[in-house]
Amino acid sequence: MPTMSRSKIWKFYDKLDRNSAQCQLCEKVIKTCGNTSNLMKHMKTHPQIDLFDDDTVVERGIYKRREQDDKLRFRKVLPIKEESSDFHCELLLKAAKDAGSIIEQDDQGMTKAAAEDHISMQSVGYAWVPPETTDSRTETVGGEDIIEFEPKEELEEPEKNPLHQIQAVPFAGLDNLKMDGPLSSRSSFHQDVAFFVCRDRQPLQIVQGEGFKHLLKVLCPIYEPPSAAELEAIINRESEMRRSKLRQQLAAIPTLSLSCSVHTKAESQSWMELVAHFHEGRQRISRTLSVMRVPDLFTSNEIVEHMEQVCQRFDIPKSKICCVTTRSSQLLEDAVTTFLGASHHVPCFADHLNSLLEAVVQRPEIRDLRDRVRPYVQSTVEMDGHSLQINPQLNSIHRPISTYDMLDLYLKHTLVQDPLLLSRAEVDLCQQLLDVLRPLTSSMRELTRAPYPAASTALPIAQTLINELKQEKSAEHKVARELRLFIVQQLEENFESMERNLHLAMASLLDPRFRNIPFQSGALVAQYMTQLYDMMQAHLDSGESAAVKDPEDRDHYDIWAAFKSFSHEKQRLVNGSSGADADDEISRYFCAGMSTLRADPFELWEELAKAHPFLHSEAQRYLHIPATAEPADRLFTADGAAVTAQYAALIENNMENVLFMADVPTKEWQL
């Protein structure tokens, strides 16, 4: 179809998009709404314009007369994406035909352009509009029809501005962002800033930093970040909402455990962290309840008061708390004894391993090797561009695993270094010492795989360490042998107390991956078995049913659930169980083989629940207990030390709410 010419009014406008055009005289942007009515209205604000004078043009905002032959010409029609709704073109064609005017066209059937191609205008045709039509229209241009527009600036030459080739990417949601509106109109962006500050444990003043403001200006030029006071108000409001939700969440669970850690920095005040551990379905959850200051010279009674205040705030009765995990500190143990009782204390397994390794690396033989290779290792690491978690400052913040890493890295480079920093005999001794320490450091790194490893893994790891280190080595150096026996002695002394801890023992017994394997004392295992029988008998005498009943759903029959029930019955017949022994779920559980070590214990109990309903209910009381009082990486690694430093800085500025929100799941932020 041939492209129709547009109205004469368009020679005074530049079309911007489907719904707006810019006046060439005043550079205001007018809404068009698909027709030229608003354009006609606006042109009345320029009384010097004569719409019926075909010999006038607008050039750079100047209204002047056209210099050309006295005959009707059409300018070249520019392609328009949308269909034109202008009906004036038909009148124009009719008037030209009646007057016998000439319409010049090129060889391709397009109208020729006039000589004034440099004139900045997109009008491409002439239309005849009767005077009475315009005179009869009394509408005026409303304020909503005119968009204030800043004058255009001269663009840089392409070679001077390399960014001109970058395609502009629209920022989602900017069209609806009103920077002069209330806070609620910017809440989604403010929420993202609050999430960044809390998750990364940053001070509120970061939003006032020059670098942060520059980054936001580049990413979103029209967004104005909140002030520190506004951000604090947002975080406080969110923390109250999250506390309310967590309170409801804790009210719905039957049991939970706590972990309590107290940190003291010489340059700042002390603080206490209290974390709740529980499970929902197959998910094990750890949530911070409180991070609060404590006096510099605090007592166990003050710790108890803080714990009671937190439990009251979250409506947690003491009967729901099965135990509290803390570091090996007499003050904390006394606090737990006062709070719940001595039998409800669980020692921090990660703290024990860290203290043991610290005692080992302080031995003169290892300390001398470390001090000699330290300058070489640091220069090598810096030269190779490695991430330096083994630097001298870690020794000052008590990260003994850095000594192992330092010696290990040195030995990896001795194959290409000549001459050696250490003698051949010293290199051989260093290698044997690392072989002794490797099971211990590997166990420590295993604990860092999860923020709070399960208490059920403590006994298996400790027993494996003892068995590994008891093995004699051929041609073992005297120093290496003494070190190995020292570690074994320390582990065995601690293992005996761990084995006697009811909560650690029950957590391992009721974990299908370990059951009764990680125990050295058969008498203790028999004692725990008797205790389980007594609890099951008391449960049966109470009249409560321990059977796990699947909800009846006739529309969704699970063939594998039926197979599981059938297989358990067949297994009992194959094993020859009958009479009273047939219903002895405890003996069947411990006689069965171990499950896959990498499996999740809660998923395993979904398979075992039908055959062992009582043990399943007991397992839910113990499998959420943590083996550490705080995340293990904060005890072992340099990154963890940096997190502790962040806590100290925020506590000093009373930013407890930021720390409370730090581990809130991302989905609860509703970003």
C-alpha positions as CSV (number, residue, x, y, z in Angstrom):
1,M,0.0,0.0,0.0
2,P,1.3,3.5,-0.7
3,T,2.3,5.5,2.3
4,M,0.0,8.5,3.0
5,S,1.2,12.0,3.7
6,R,0.5,13.5,7.1
7,S,-1.1,16.7,8.3
8,K,0.5,20.1,7.6
9,I,0.8,20.6,11.4
10,W,3.6,18.0,11.4
11,K,6.1,20.4,9.8
12,F,6.2,22.2,13.2
13,Y,6.9,19.1,15.2
14,D,9.4,16.2,15.5
15,K,7.7,12.9,16.2
16,L,9.3,11.2,19.2
17,D,7.3,8.0,19.6
18,R,3.8,6.7,19.2
19,N,2.3,9.1,21.8
20,S,4.4,12.2,21.8
21,A,5.9,14.9,19.6
22,Q,8.3,17.8,20.2
23,C,7.5,21.3,19.1
24,Q,10.3,22.8,17.0
25,L,9.6,26.3,18.2
26,C,9.6,25.9,22.0
27,E,10.9,22.3,22.3
28,K,8.0,21.2,24.5
29,V,6.7,17.6,24.3
30,I,3.0,17.2,23.5
31,K,1.0,14.1,23.9
32,T,-0.6,13.1,20.5
33,C,-2.8,10.1,21.5
34,G,-2.8,8.9,17.9
35,N,-4.2,12.2,16.3
36,T,-3.3,15.8,15.8
37,S,-5.8,17.5,18.1
38,N,-3.4,18.3,20.9
39,L,-0.8,19.5,18.3
40,M,-3.4,21.9,16.9
41,K,-4.2,23.2,20.4
42,H,-0.6,23.8,21.3
43,M,0.1,25.6,18.1
44,K,-2.4,28.3,19.1
45,T,0.1,29.3,21.8
46,H,2.3,30.5,18.9
47,P,0.1,33.3,17.3
48,Q,2.8,34.1,14.8
49,I,2.3,30.7,13.1
50,D,0.0,30.7,10.0
51,L,-1.0,27.1,9.3
52,F,-2.1,28.0,5.8
53,D,1.1,29.6,4.7
54,D,2.8,26.9,2.7
55,D,5.9,29.0,2.1
56,T,7.0,29.1,5.7
57,V,9.3,26.7,7.6
58,V,10.9,26.3,11.0
59,E,14.7,26.0,11.1
60,R,16.4,25.8,14.5
61,G,13.5,27.3,16.3
62,I,13.2,30.2,13.8
63,Y,10.0,30.8,11.9
64,K,10.9,32.0,8.3
65,R,9.6,31.9,4.7
66,R,10.5,29.2,2.3
67,E,12.5,30.1,-0.9
68,Q,11.3,27.8,-3.7
69,D,9.3,27.7,-6.8
70,D,5.6,28.5,-6.6
71,K,4.3,25.0,-7.1
72,L,3.1,22.3,-4.8
73,R,5.7,19.7,-3.8
74,F,5.6,16.8,-1.5
75,R,8.5,16.0,0.8
76,K,9.7,12.4,1.0
77,V,7.6,10.3,3.3
78,L,9.5,8.8,6.2
79,P,8.4,5.3,7.3
80,I,6.2,5.3,10.4
81,K,5.8,2.2,12.4
82,E,2.2,2.8,13.4
83,E,-0.7,3.3,10.9
84,S,-1.5,7.0,10.4
85,S,-5.0,8.0,11.5
86,D,-4.7,11.4,9.7
87,F,-7.6,12.0,7.3
88,H,-6.2,15.3,5.9
89,C,-4.2,13.5,3.3
90,E,-7.3,12.7,1.3
91,L,-8.3,16.3,1.3
92,L,-4.8,17.3,0.2
93,L,-4.8,14.9,-2.7
94,K,-8.2,16.1,-3.8
95,A,-7.2,19.8,-3.6
96,A,-4.0,19.1,-5.6
97,K,-5.9,17.3,-8.3
98,D,-8.5,20.0,-8.6
99,A,-5.9,22.8,-8.8
100,G,-3.8,20.9,-11.4
101,S,-0.7,21.2,-9.2
102,I,2.4,19.1,-9.9
103,I,3.5,16.4,-7.6
104,E,7.1,15.5,-8.3
105,Q,8.3,11.9,-7.7
106,D,11.5,10.0,-8.1
107,D,12.1,6.9,-10.1
108,Q,11.0,4.6,-7.3
109,G,7.6,6.3,-6.9
110,M,8.6,8.4,-3.9
111,T,8.1,12.2,-3.7
112,K,11.3,14.2,-4.1
113,A,12.8,16.0,-1.2
114,A,13.2,19.8,-1.3
115,A,16.5,21.5,-1.2
116,E,16.2,22.4,2.4
117,D,17.1,18.8,3.7
118,H,19.2,20.3,6.5
119,I,16.0,21.7,8.1
120,S,15.2,19.7,11.3
121,M,11.7,18.6,10.6
122,Q,9.8,15.4,10.0
123,S,6.7,16.8,8.3
124,V,6.3,15.1,5.0
125,G,3.2,16.5,3.4
126,Y,0.7,19.3,3.3
127,A,-2.9,19.2,4.3
128,W,-5.6,21.8,3.7
129,V,-7.5,22.6,6.9
130,P,-10.5,25.0,6.5
131,P,-10.3,28.1,8.6
132,E,-13.7,27.5,10.1
133,T,-12.5,24.2,11.5
134,T,-9.7,25.7,13.6
135,D,-11.8,28.8,14.6
136,S,-14.6,26.6,15.8
137,R,-12.3,24.7,18.2
138,T,-12.1,26.5,21.5
139,E,-10.2,23.9,23.5
140,T,-7.1,25.1,25.2
141,V,-4.0,23.0,26.0
142,G,-4.1,21.5,29.5
143,G,-1.2,21.2,31.8
144,E,-1.4,17.4,31.6
145,D,-0.9,17.5,27.8
146,I,2.4,19.3,28.0
147,I,5.6,17.7,29.3
148,E,8.3,20.0,30.4
149,F,11.4,19.3,28.3
150,E,15.0,20.4,28.9
151,P,16.7,21.9,25.8
152,K,18.7,19.5,23.8
153,E,22.5,19.5,24.3
154,E,25.0,19.0,21.5
155,L,26.1,15.4,21.4
156,E,29.8,14.5,21.4
157,E,31.4,13.2,18.3
158,P,31.3,9.3,18.2
159,E,35.1,9.1,18.3
160,K,35.1,11.3,21.5
161,N,32.5,9.3,23.3
162,P,33.1,5.5,23.1
163,L,29.9,4.9,25.2
164,H,27.7,5.8,22.3
165,Q,27.9,2.2,21.0
166,I,26.6,0.8,24.3
167,Q,22.9,-0.1,24.0
168,A,20.8,1.4,26.8
169,V,19.2,-1.3,29.0
170,P,16.0,-0.2,30.6
171,F,16.0,-0.5,34.4
172,A,12.9,-2.5,35.5
173,G,10.6,-0.6,37.7
174,L,12.0,2.9,37.1
175,D,8.8,4.1,35.3
176,N,6.9,3.5,38.5
177,L,9.5,5.0,40.8
178,K,8.6,8.5,42.1
179,M,11.5,10.0,43.8
180,D,9.4,12.8,45.4
181,G,6.8,10.4,46.7
182,P,6.5,8.8,50.1
183,L,8.9,6.1,51.4
184,S,6.5,3.3,50.4
185,S,7.0,4.1,46.7
186,R,10.7,3.3,47.1
187,S,10.3,0.5,49.6
188,S,11.4,-2.3,47.3
189,F,14.7,-0.6,46.5
190,H,15.3,0.4,50.1
191,Q,14.5,-3.3,51.0
192,D,17.3,-4.4,48.7
193,V,19.8,-2.0,50.4
194,A,18.7,-3.2,53.8
195,F,19.2,-6.9,52.7
196,F,22.7,-6.0,51.5
197,V,23.7,-4.3,54.8
198,C,22.3,-7.1,57.0
199,R,23.4,-10.1,55.0
200,D,27.0,-8.8,54.6
201,R,27.0,-7.4,58.1
202,Q,27.9,-3.9,57.0
203,P,27.6,-0.7,59.0
204,L,24.7,1.6,58.3
205,Q,27.1,4.4,57.3
206,I,28.1,2.5,54.2
207,V,25.1,4.1,52.4
208,Q,26.7,7.5,53.0
209,G,30.1,6.5,51.5
210,E,31.2,8.1,48.3
211,G,32.0,4.8,46.6
212,F,28.6,3.3,47.4
213,K,26.8,6.4,46.1
214,H,28.8,6.3,42.9
215,L,27.9,2.7,42.3
216,L,24.2,3.4,42.8
217,K,24.4,6.4,40.5
218,V,25.9,4.3,37.8
219,L,23.4,1.4,38.2
220,C,20.3,3.5,38.8
221,P,20.9,7.3,38.3
222,I,17.4,8.4,39.5
223,Y,17.4,6.3,42.7
224,E,18.2,8.1,45.9
225,P,19.4,5.7,48.6
226,P,18.0,6.0,52.2
227,S,19.9,7.8,54.8
228,A,21.5,5.9,57.7
229,A,18.6,6.9,60.0
230,E,16.0,5.8,57.4
231,L,17.9,2.5,56.8
232,E,18.0,1.8,60.5
233,A,14.2,2.4,60.8
234,I,13.6,-0.1,57.9
235,I,15.9,-2.7,59.5
236,N,14.2,-2.2,62.9
237,R,10.8,-2.6,61.4
238,E,11.8,-5.7,59.4
239,S,13.5,-7.3,62.5
240,E,10.2,-6.9,64.5
241,M,8.3,-8.6,61.7
242,R,10.8,-11.4,61.5
243,R,10.8,-11.9,65.3
244,S,7.0,-12.2,65.3
245,K,7.2,-14.8,62.5
246,L,10.0,-16.7,64.2
247,R,8.0,-16.7,67.4
248,Q,5.0,-18.3,65.6
249,Q,7.4,-20.8,64.0
250,L,9.0,-21.8,67.3
251,A,5.5,-22.3,68.9
252,A,4.7,-24.9,66.4
253,I,7.7,-27.2,67.0
254,P,7.8,-29.8,69.8
255,T,11.5,-29.4,70.8
256,L,14.6,-27.4,70.1
257,S,18.2,-26.9,71.2
258,L,20.2,-23.8,71.8
259,S,23.8,-22.8,71.2
260,C,25.4,-20.0,73.3
261,S,28.7,-18.3,72.6
262,V,30.4,-15.3,74.4
263,H,33.1,-13.3,72.7
264,T,35.4,-10.8,74.3
265,K,37.6,-8.4,72.4
266,A,40.3,-6.3,74.2
267,E,39.4,-3.2,72.2
268,S,35.6,-3.5,72.4
269,Q,32.9,-4.8,74.6
270,S,31.8,-8.4,75.0
271,W,28.7,-9.8,73.4
272,M,26.7,-13.0,73.6
273,E,25.1,-14.9,70.7
274,L,22.1,-17.2,71.3
275,V,21.0,-19.4,68.4
276,A,18.0,-21.8,68.2
277,H,18.2,-25.1,66.3
278,F,15.2,-27.1,65.2
279,H,13.9,-29.0,62.3
280,E,10.8,-28.6,60.0
281,G,10.1,-31.7,58.0
282,R,13.3,-32.7,56.4
283,Q,15.1,-29.4,56.9
284,R,17.4,-28.6,59.8
285,I,17.2,-24.9,60.7
286,S,19.4,-22.6,62.8
287,R,18.2,-19.1,63.5
288,T,19.8,-16.4,65.6
289,L,17.6,-15.3,68.5
290,S,19.7,-12.6,69.9
291,V,23.1,-10.9,69.7
292,M,23.5,-8.6,72.7
293,R,26.1,-6.9,74.7
294,V,27.3,-8.2,78.1
295,P,29.3,-6.3,80.7
296,D,33.1,-6.6,80.5
297,L,33.2,-8.5,83.8
298,F,30.1,-10.6,83.5
299,T,29.1,-13.5,85.7
300,S,27.2,-16.8,85.0
301,N,24.1,-15.2,86.6
302,E,24.1,-12.4,84.1
303,I,24.4,-15.0,81.3
304,V,21.4,-16.8,82.7
305,E,19.4,-13.6,82.9
306,H,20.1,-12.8,79.2
307,M,19.0,-16.3,78.2
308,E,15.8,-16.1,80.2
309,Q,15.0,-12.7,78.7
310,V,15.4,-14.1,75.2
311,C,13.3,-17.1,75.9
312,Q,10.5,-14.9,77.3
313,R,10.7,-12.7,74.2
314,F,10.2,-15.6,71.9
315,D,7.7,-17.5,74.2
316,I,10.1,-20.5,74.5
317,P,9.3,-22.6,77.6
318,K,12.3,-24.3,79.2
319,S,10.5,-27.7,78.9
320,K,10.9,-27.4,75.1
321,I,14.7,-26.9,75.3
322,C,16.5,-30.2,75.3
323,C,20.1,-28.9,75.7
324,V,22.5,-25.9,75.3
325,T,25.8,-26.2,73.4
326,T,28.7,-24.0,74.6
327,R,32.4,-23.8,74.5
328,S,34.5,-25.5,77.2
329,S,34.2,-22.7,79.8
330,Q,33.4,-23.2,83.4
331,L,31.4,-19.9,83.5
332,L,29.2,-21.0,80.6
333,E,28.8,-24.5,82.0
334,D,27.7,-23.0,85.3
335,A,25.2,-20.8,83.5
336,V,23.7,-23.8,81.7
337,T,23.5,-25.7,84.9
338,T,21.6,-22.9,86.5
339,F,19.4,-22.4,83.5
340,L,18.4,-26.0,82.7
341,G,20.6,-28.4,84.7
342,A,24.0,-30.0,84.4
343,S,22.7,-32.9,82.3
344,H,21.5,-30.5,79.5
345,H,25.0,-29.1,78.6
346,V,26.7,-30.2,75.4
347,P,30.4,-29.3,74.9
348,C,31.5,-27.6,71.6
349,F,33.4,-30.3,69.6
350,A,34.9,-27.7,67.2
351,D,36.4,-25.8,70.1
352,H,38.0,-29.0,71.4
353,L,39.7,-29.8,68.1
354,N,40.9,-26.2,67.7
355,S,42.3,-26.2,71.2
356,L,44.1,-29.5,70.6
357,L,45.7,-28.3,67.4
358,E,46.7,-25.1,69.1
359,A,48.5,-27.0,71.8
360,V,50.2,-29.1,69.1
361,V,51.5,-26.2,67.0
362,Q,53.0,-24.5,70.0
363,R,55.4,-27.4,70.5
364,P,59.0,-26.1,70.0
365,E,59.7,-28.4,67.0
366,I,56.7,-27.2,65.0
367,R,57.0,-23.6,66.1
368,D,60.6,-23.5,64.9
369,L,59.8,-24.9,61.5
370,R,56.9,-22.5,61.1
371,D,59.0,-19.4,62.0
372,R,61.7,-20.4,59.5
373,V,59.5,-21.0,56.5
374,R,57.0,-18.1,57.1
375,P,58.9,-15.4,55.2
376,Y,59.4,-17.7,52.2
377,V,55.8,-18.8,52.2
378,Q,54.4,-15.3,52.3
379,S,56.7,-14.1,49.5
380,T,55.8,-17.2,47.4
381,V,52.1,-16.8,48.0
382,E,52.2,-13.1,47.1
383,M,54.3,-13.8,44.0
384,D,51.9,-16.6,42.8
385,G,48.8,-14.5,43.5
386,H,47.2,-17.1,45.8
387,S,44.5,-16.2,48.3
388,L,46.6,-15.7,51.4
389,Q,44.8,-17.3,54.3
390,I,48.2,-18.2,55.7
391,N,49.8,-14.9,56.7
392,P,51.5,-13.9,59.9
393,Q,48.6,-12.0,61.3
394,L,46.6,-15.2,61.7
395,N,48.9,-16.3,64.5
396,S,47.9,-13.2,66.5
397,I,44.2,-14.2,66.3
398,H,44.7,-17.8,67.2
399,R,44.1,-19.7,63.9
400,P,46.4,-22.7,64.5
401,I,45.3,-24.4,61.3
402,S,47.3,-21.6,59.4
403,T,50.6,-23.3,60.7
404,Y,49.6,-26.5,59.0
405,D,48.8,-24.8,55.8
406,M,52.0,-22.8,55.9
407,L,54.2,-25.9,56.3
408,D,52.1,-27.8,53.7
409,L,52.5,-25.0,51.1
410,Y,56.3,-24.9,51.7
411,L,56.7,-28.6,51.0
412,K,54.8,-28.2,47.8
413,H,57.3,-25.7,46.6
414,T,60.5,-27.4,47.8
415,L,60.5,-29.6,44.7
416,V,61.3,-26.6,42.5
417,Q,63.4,-24.6,44.9
418,D,67.2,-24.9,45.1
419,P,68.8,-24.5,47.6
420,L,66.3,-25.7,50.1
421,L,65.4,-23.4,53.1
422,L,65.3,-26.5,55.3
423,S,67.7,-29.4,55.2
424,R,66.7,-32.8,53.8
425,A,66.3,-34.2,57.3
426,E,64.2,-31.3,58.4
427,V,62.0,-31.6,55.2
428,D,61.5,-35.3,56.1
429,L,60.5,-34.4,59.7
430,C,58.1,-31.7,58.4
431,Q,56.5,-34.2,56.1
432,Q,56.0,-36.7,58.9
433,L,54.5,-34.1,61.2
434,L,52.0,-33.1,58.5
435,D,51.1,-36.7,58.1
436,V,50.2,-36.9,61.8
437,L,48.2,-33.6,61.7
438,R,46.4,-34.3,58.4
439,P,43.5,-36.4,59.9
440,L,43.0,-33.7,62.5
441,T,42.9,-30.8,60.1
442,S,40.7,-32.8,57.7
443,S,38.2,-33.3,60.5
444,M,38.2,-29.6,61.2
445,R,37.5,-28.8,57.6
446,E,34.7,-31.4,57.5
447,L,33.0,-29.5,60.3
448,T,33.0,-26.3,58.2
449,R,30.9,-27.9,55.5
450,A,27.8,-26.7,57.4
451,P,27.4,-23.6,59.6
452,Y,26.3,-25.7,62.5
453,P,27.3,-29.4,62.0
454,A,25.1,-32.0,63.7
455,A,26.0,-33.3,67.1
456,S,25.6,-36.9,65.8
457,T,28.9,-36.5,63.8
458,A,31.0,-35.7,66.9
459,L,31.5,-39.2,68.2
460,P,32.1,-40.8,64.8
461,I,34.8,-38.2,63.9
462,A,36.5,-38.5,67.3
463,Q,36.6,-42.3,67.2
464,T,37.9,-42.3,63.6
465,L,40.7,-39.9,64.6
466,I,41.7,-42.1,67.5
467,N,41.8,-45.2,65.3
468,E,43.8,-43.5,62.6
469,L,46.4,-42.0,64.9
470,K,46.9,-45.3,66.8
471,Q,48.4,-47.0,63.8
472,E,52.2,-47.3,63.9
473,K,54.2,-45.9,61.1
474,S,57.4,-47.5,59.7
475,A,60.6,-45.5,60.1
476,E,58.7,-42.9,62.2
477,H,60.7,-40.0,63.6
478,K,60.8,-39.7,67.3
479,V,59.3,-36.3,67.4
480,A,56.4,-37.4,65.1
481,R,55.7,-40.4,67.2
482,E,55.6,-38.3,70.4
483,L,53.3,-35.9,68.8
484,R,51.0,-38.6,67.5
485,L,50.7,-40.3,70.9
486,F,50.1,-36.9,72.6
487,I,47.1,-36.3,70.2
488,V,45.7,-39.8,70.8
489,Q,45.9,-39.3,74.6
490,Q,44.1,-36.0,74.4
491,L,41.4,-37.4,72.1
492,E,40.8,-40.4,74.3
493,E,40.4,-38.3,77.5
494,N,37.9,-36.1,75.8
495,F,36.1,-39.0,74.0
496,E,35.2,-40.6,77.3
497,S,33.4,-37.5,78.5
498,M,31.7,-37.1,75.1
499,E,30.6,-40.7,75.2
500,R,29.0,-40.2,78.6
501,N,27.1,-37.1,77.4
502,L,23.5,-38.3,77.0
503,H,22.6,-35.9,74.1
504,L,25.8,-36.6,72.1
505,A,25.3,-40.3,72.6
506,M,21.6,-40.3,71.7
507,A,22.2,-38.2,68.6
508,S,24.7,-40.7,67.3
509,L,22.6,-43.8,68.3
510,L,19.5,-42.4,66.5
511,D,21.3,-41.3,63.4
512,P,20.8,-44.1,60.9
513,R,24.3,-43.4,59.4
514,F,26.1,-44.3,62.7
515,R,23.8,-46.2,65.1
516,N,25.8,-47.9,67.8
517,I,29.1,-48.1,65.9
518,P,31.0,-45.0,67.2
519,F,31.3,-46.2,70.8
520,Q,34.2,-47.6,72.7
521,S,32.4,-48.6,75.9
522,G,30.0,-51.5,75.4
523,A,28.6,-51.0,78.9
524,L,27.5,-47.5,78.0
525,V,25.8,-48.7,74.8
526,A,23.9,-51.3,76.8
527,Q,22.9,-48.6,79.3
528,Y,21.6,-46.4,76.6
529,M,19.7,-49.3,75.0
530,T,18.0,-50.0,78.3
531,Q,17.1,-46.4,78.6
532,L,15.5,-46.5,75.2
533,Y,13.5,-49.6,76.2
534,D,12.3,-47.9,79.3
535,M,11.2,-44.8,77.4
536,M,9.4,-46.9,74.8
537,Q,7.6,-48.9,77.6
538,A,6.5,-45.7,79.3
539,H,5.3,-44.4,76.0
540,L,3.2,-47.5,75.4
541,D,1.8,-47.5,79.0
542,S,0.7,-43.9,78.5
543,G,-1.8,-45.1,75.8
544,E,-0.3,-42.9,73.1
545,S,0.0,-44.5,69.7
546,A,3.5,-44.2,68.2
547,A,2.5,-45.6,64.9
548,V,3.1,-43.3,61.9
549,K,-0.1,-43.2,59.8
550,D,-0.1,-41.8,56.3
551,P,-3.1,-39.7,55.5
552,E,-5.6,-41.7,53.5
553,D,-5.8,-40.5,50.0
554,R,-7.7,-42.7,47.7
555,D,-7.0,-40.5,44.6
556,H,-3.2,-40.7,45.0
557,Y,-2.0,-44.3,45.7
558,D,1.7,-44.6,46.3
559,I,3.0,-48.0,45.0
560,W,6.4,-47.5,46.6
561,A,4.9,-46.8,50.0
562,A,3.1,-50.1,49.7
563,F,6.3,-51.8,48.6
564,K,8.2,-50.4,51.6
565,S,5.6,-51.8,54.0
566,F,5.7,-55.1,52.3
567,S,9.5,-55.3,52.4
568,H,9.7,-54.5,56.1
569,E,7.3,-57.5,56.8
570,K,9.3,-59.8,54.6
571,Q,12.5,-58.7,56.2
572,R,11.2,-59.7,59.6
573,L,10.2,-63.2,58.3
574,V,13.7,-63.6,56.7
575,N,15.4,-62.7,59.9
576,G,13.2,-65.3,61.8
577,S,11.6,-62.7,64.1
578,S,8.5,-63.9,65.9
579,G,6.4,-63.3,69.0
580,A,7.6,-60.5,71.2
581,D,10.8,-60.0,69.2
582,A,8.7,-59.3,66.1
583,D,7.5,-56.0,67.6
584,D,10.9,-55.1,69.1
585,E,11.7,-52.1,66.8
586,I,14.8,-51.2,68.9
587,S,16.6,-54.4,68.3
588,R,15.7,-54.5,64.6
589,Y,17.0,-50.9,64.2
590,F,20.4,-51.6,65.7
591,C,20.8,-55.0,64.0
592,A,20.3,-53.5,60.6
593,G,23.3,-52.2,58.6
594,M,24.4,-48.6,58.4
595,S,23.0,-46.3,55.9
596,T,24.9,-44.2,53.4
597,L,27.2,-41.8,55.2
598,R,26.5,-38.9,52.8
599,A,22.7,-39.2,53.1
600,D,20.6,-36.8,55.1
601,P,19.4,-38.4,58.4
602,F,15.9,-36.8,58.2
603,E,15.4,-38.3,54.7
604,L,16.6,-41.7,56.0
605,W,14.0,-41.6,58.8
606,E,11.3,-41.0,56.3
607,E,12.0,-44.5,55.1
608,L,12.4,-46.0,58.6
609,A,9.5,-44.3,60.3
610,K,6.9,-46.9,59.5
611,A,9.0,-49.8,60.9
612,H,10.4,-47.8,63.9
613,P,7.7,-45.2,64.9
614,F,9.0,-44.8,68.5
615,L,12.6,-44.3,67.6
616,H,11.5,-41.9,64.8
617,S,9.8,-39.7,67.4
618,E,12.9,-39.8,69.7
619,A,15.2,-39.0,66.8
620,Q,13.4,-35.8,66.2
621,R,14.4,-34.7,69.7
622,Y,18.1,-35.2,69.2
623,L,19.1,-34.8,65.5
624,H,18.8,-31.0,65.5
625,I,21.4,-30.6,68.3
626,P,24.6,-28.7,67.0
627,A,28.1,-30.0,67.6
628,T,29.5,-26.5,67.8
629,A,28.5,-23.4,69.8
630,E,29.1,-21.2,66.8
631,P,29.9,-21.7,63.1
632,A,33.1,-23.8,62.8
633,D,34.7,-21.6,60.2
634,R,34.7,-18.7,62.6
635,L,36.9,-20.7,64.9
636,F,39.2,-22.1,62.2
637,T,39.6,-19.8,59.2
638,A,40.7,-16.3,58.4
639,D,37.3,-15.5,56.8
640,G,35.6,-16.5,60.0
641,A,37.9,-14.2,61.9
642,A,36.8,-11.4,59.7
643,V,33.2,-12.1,60.4
644,T,33.9,-12.0,64.2
645,A,35.5,-8.6,63.6
646,Q,32.4,-7.4,61.8
647,Y,30.3,-8.5,64.8
648,A,32.5,-6.6,67.2
649,A,32.3,-3.4,65.1
650,L,28.5,-3.6,64.8
651,I,28.0,-4.4,68.5
652,E,30.1,-1.4,69.4
653,N,27.5,0.7,67.4
654,N,24.4,-1.0,68.9
655,M,23.5,-2.7,65.6
656,E,22.0,-5.9,67.2
657,N,19.1,-5.8,64.7
658,V,21.5,-6.0,61.8
659,L,23.1,-9.1,63.2
660,F,19.7,-10.7,64.0
661,M,18.6,-10.2,60.4
662,A,22.0,-11.5,59.0
663,D,20.8,-15.1,58.7
664,V,17.2,-14.5,57.9
665,P,16.5,-16.6,54.8
666,T,16.4,-14.7,51.5
667,K,12.8,-15.7,50.7
668,E,11.6,-14.1,53.9
669,W,12.9,-10.8,52.8
670,Q,10.4,-10.8,49.9
671,L,12.8,-9.0,47.6
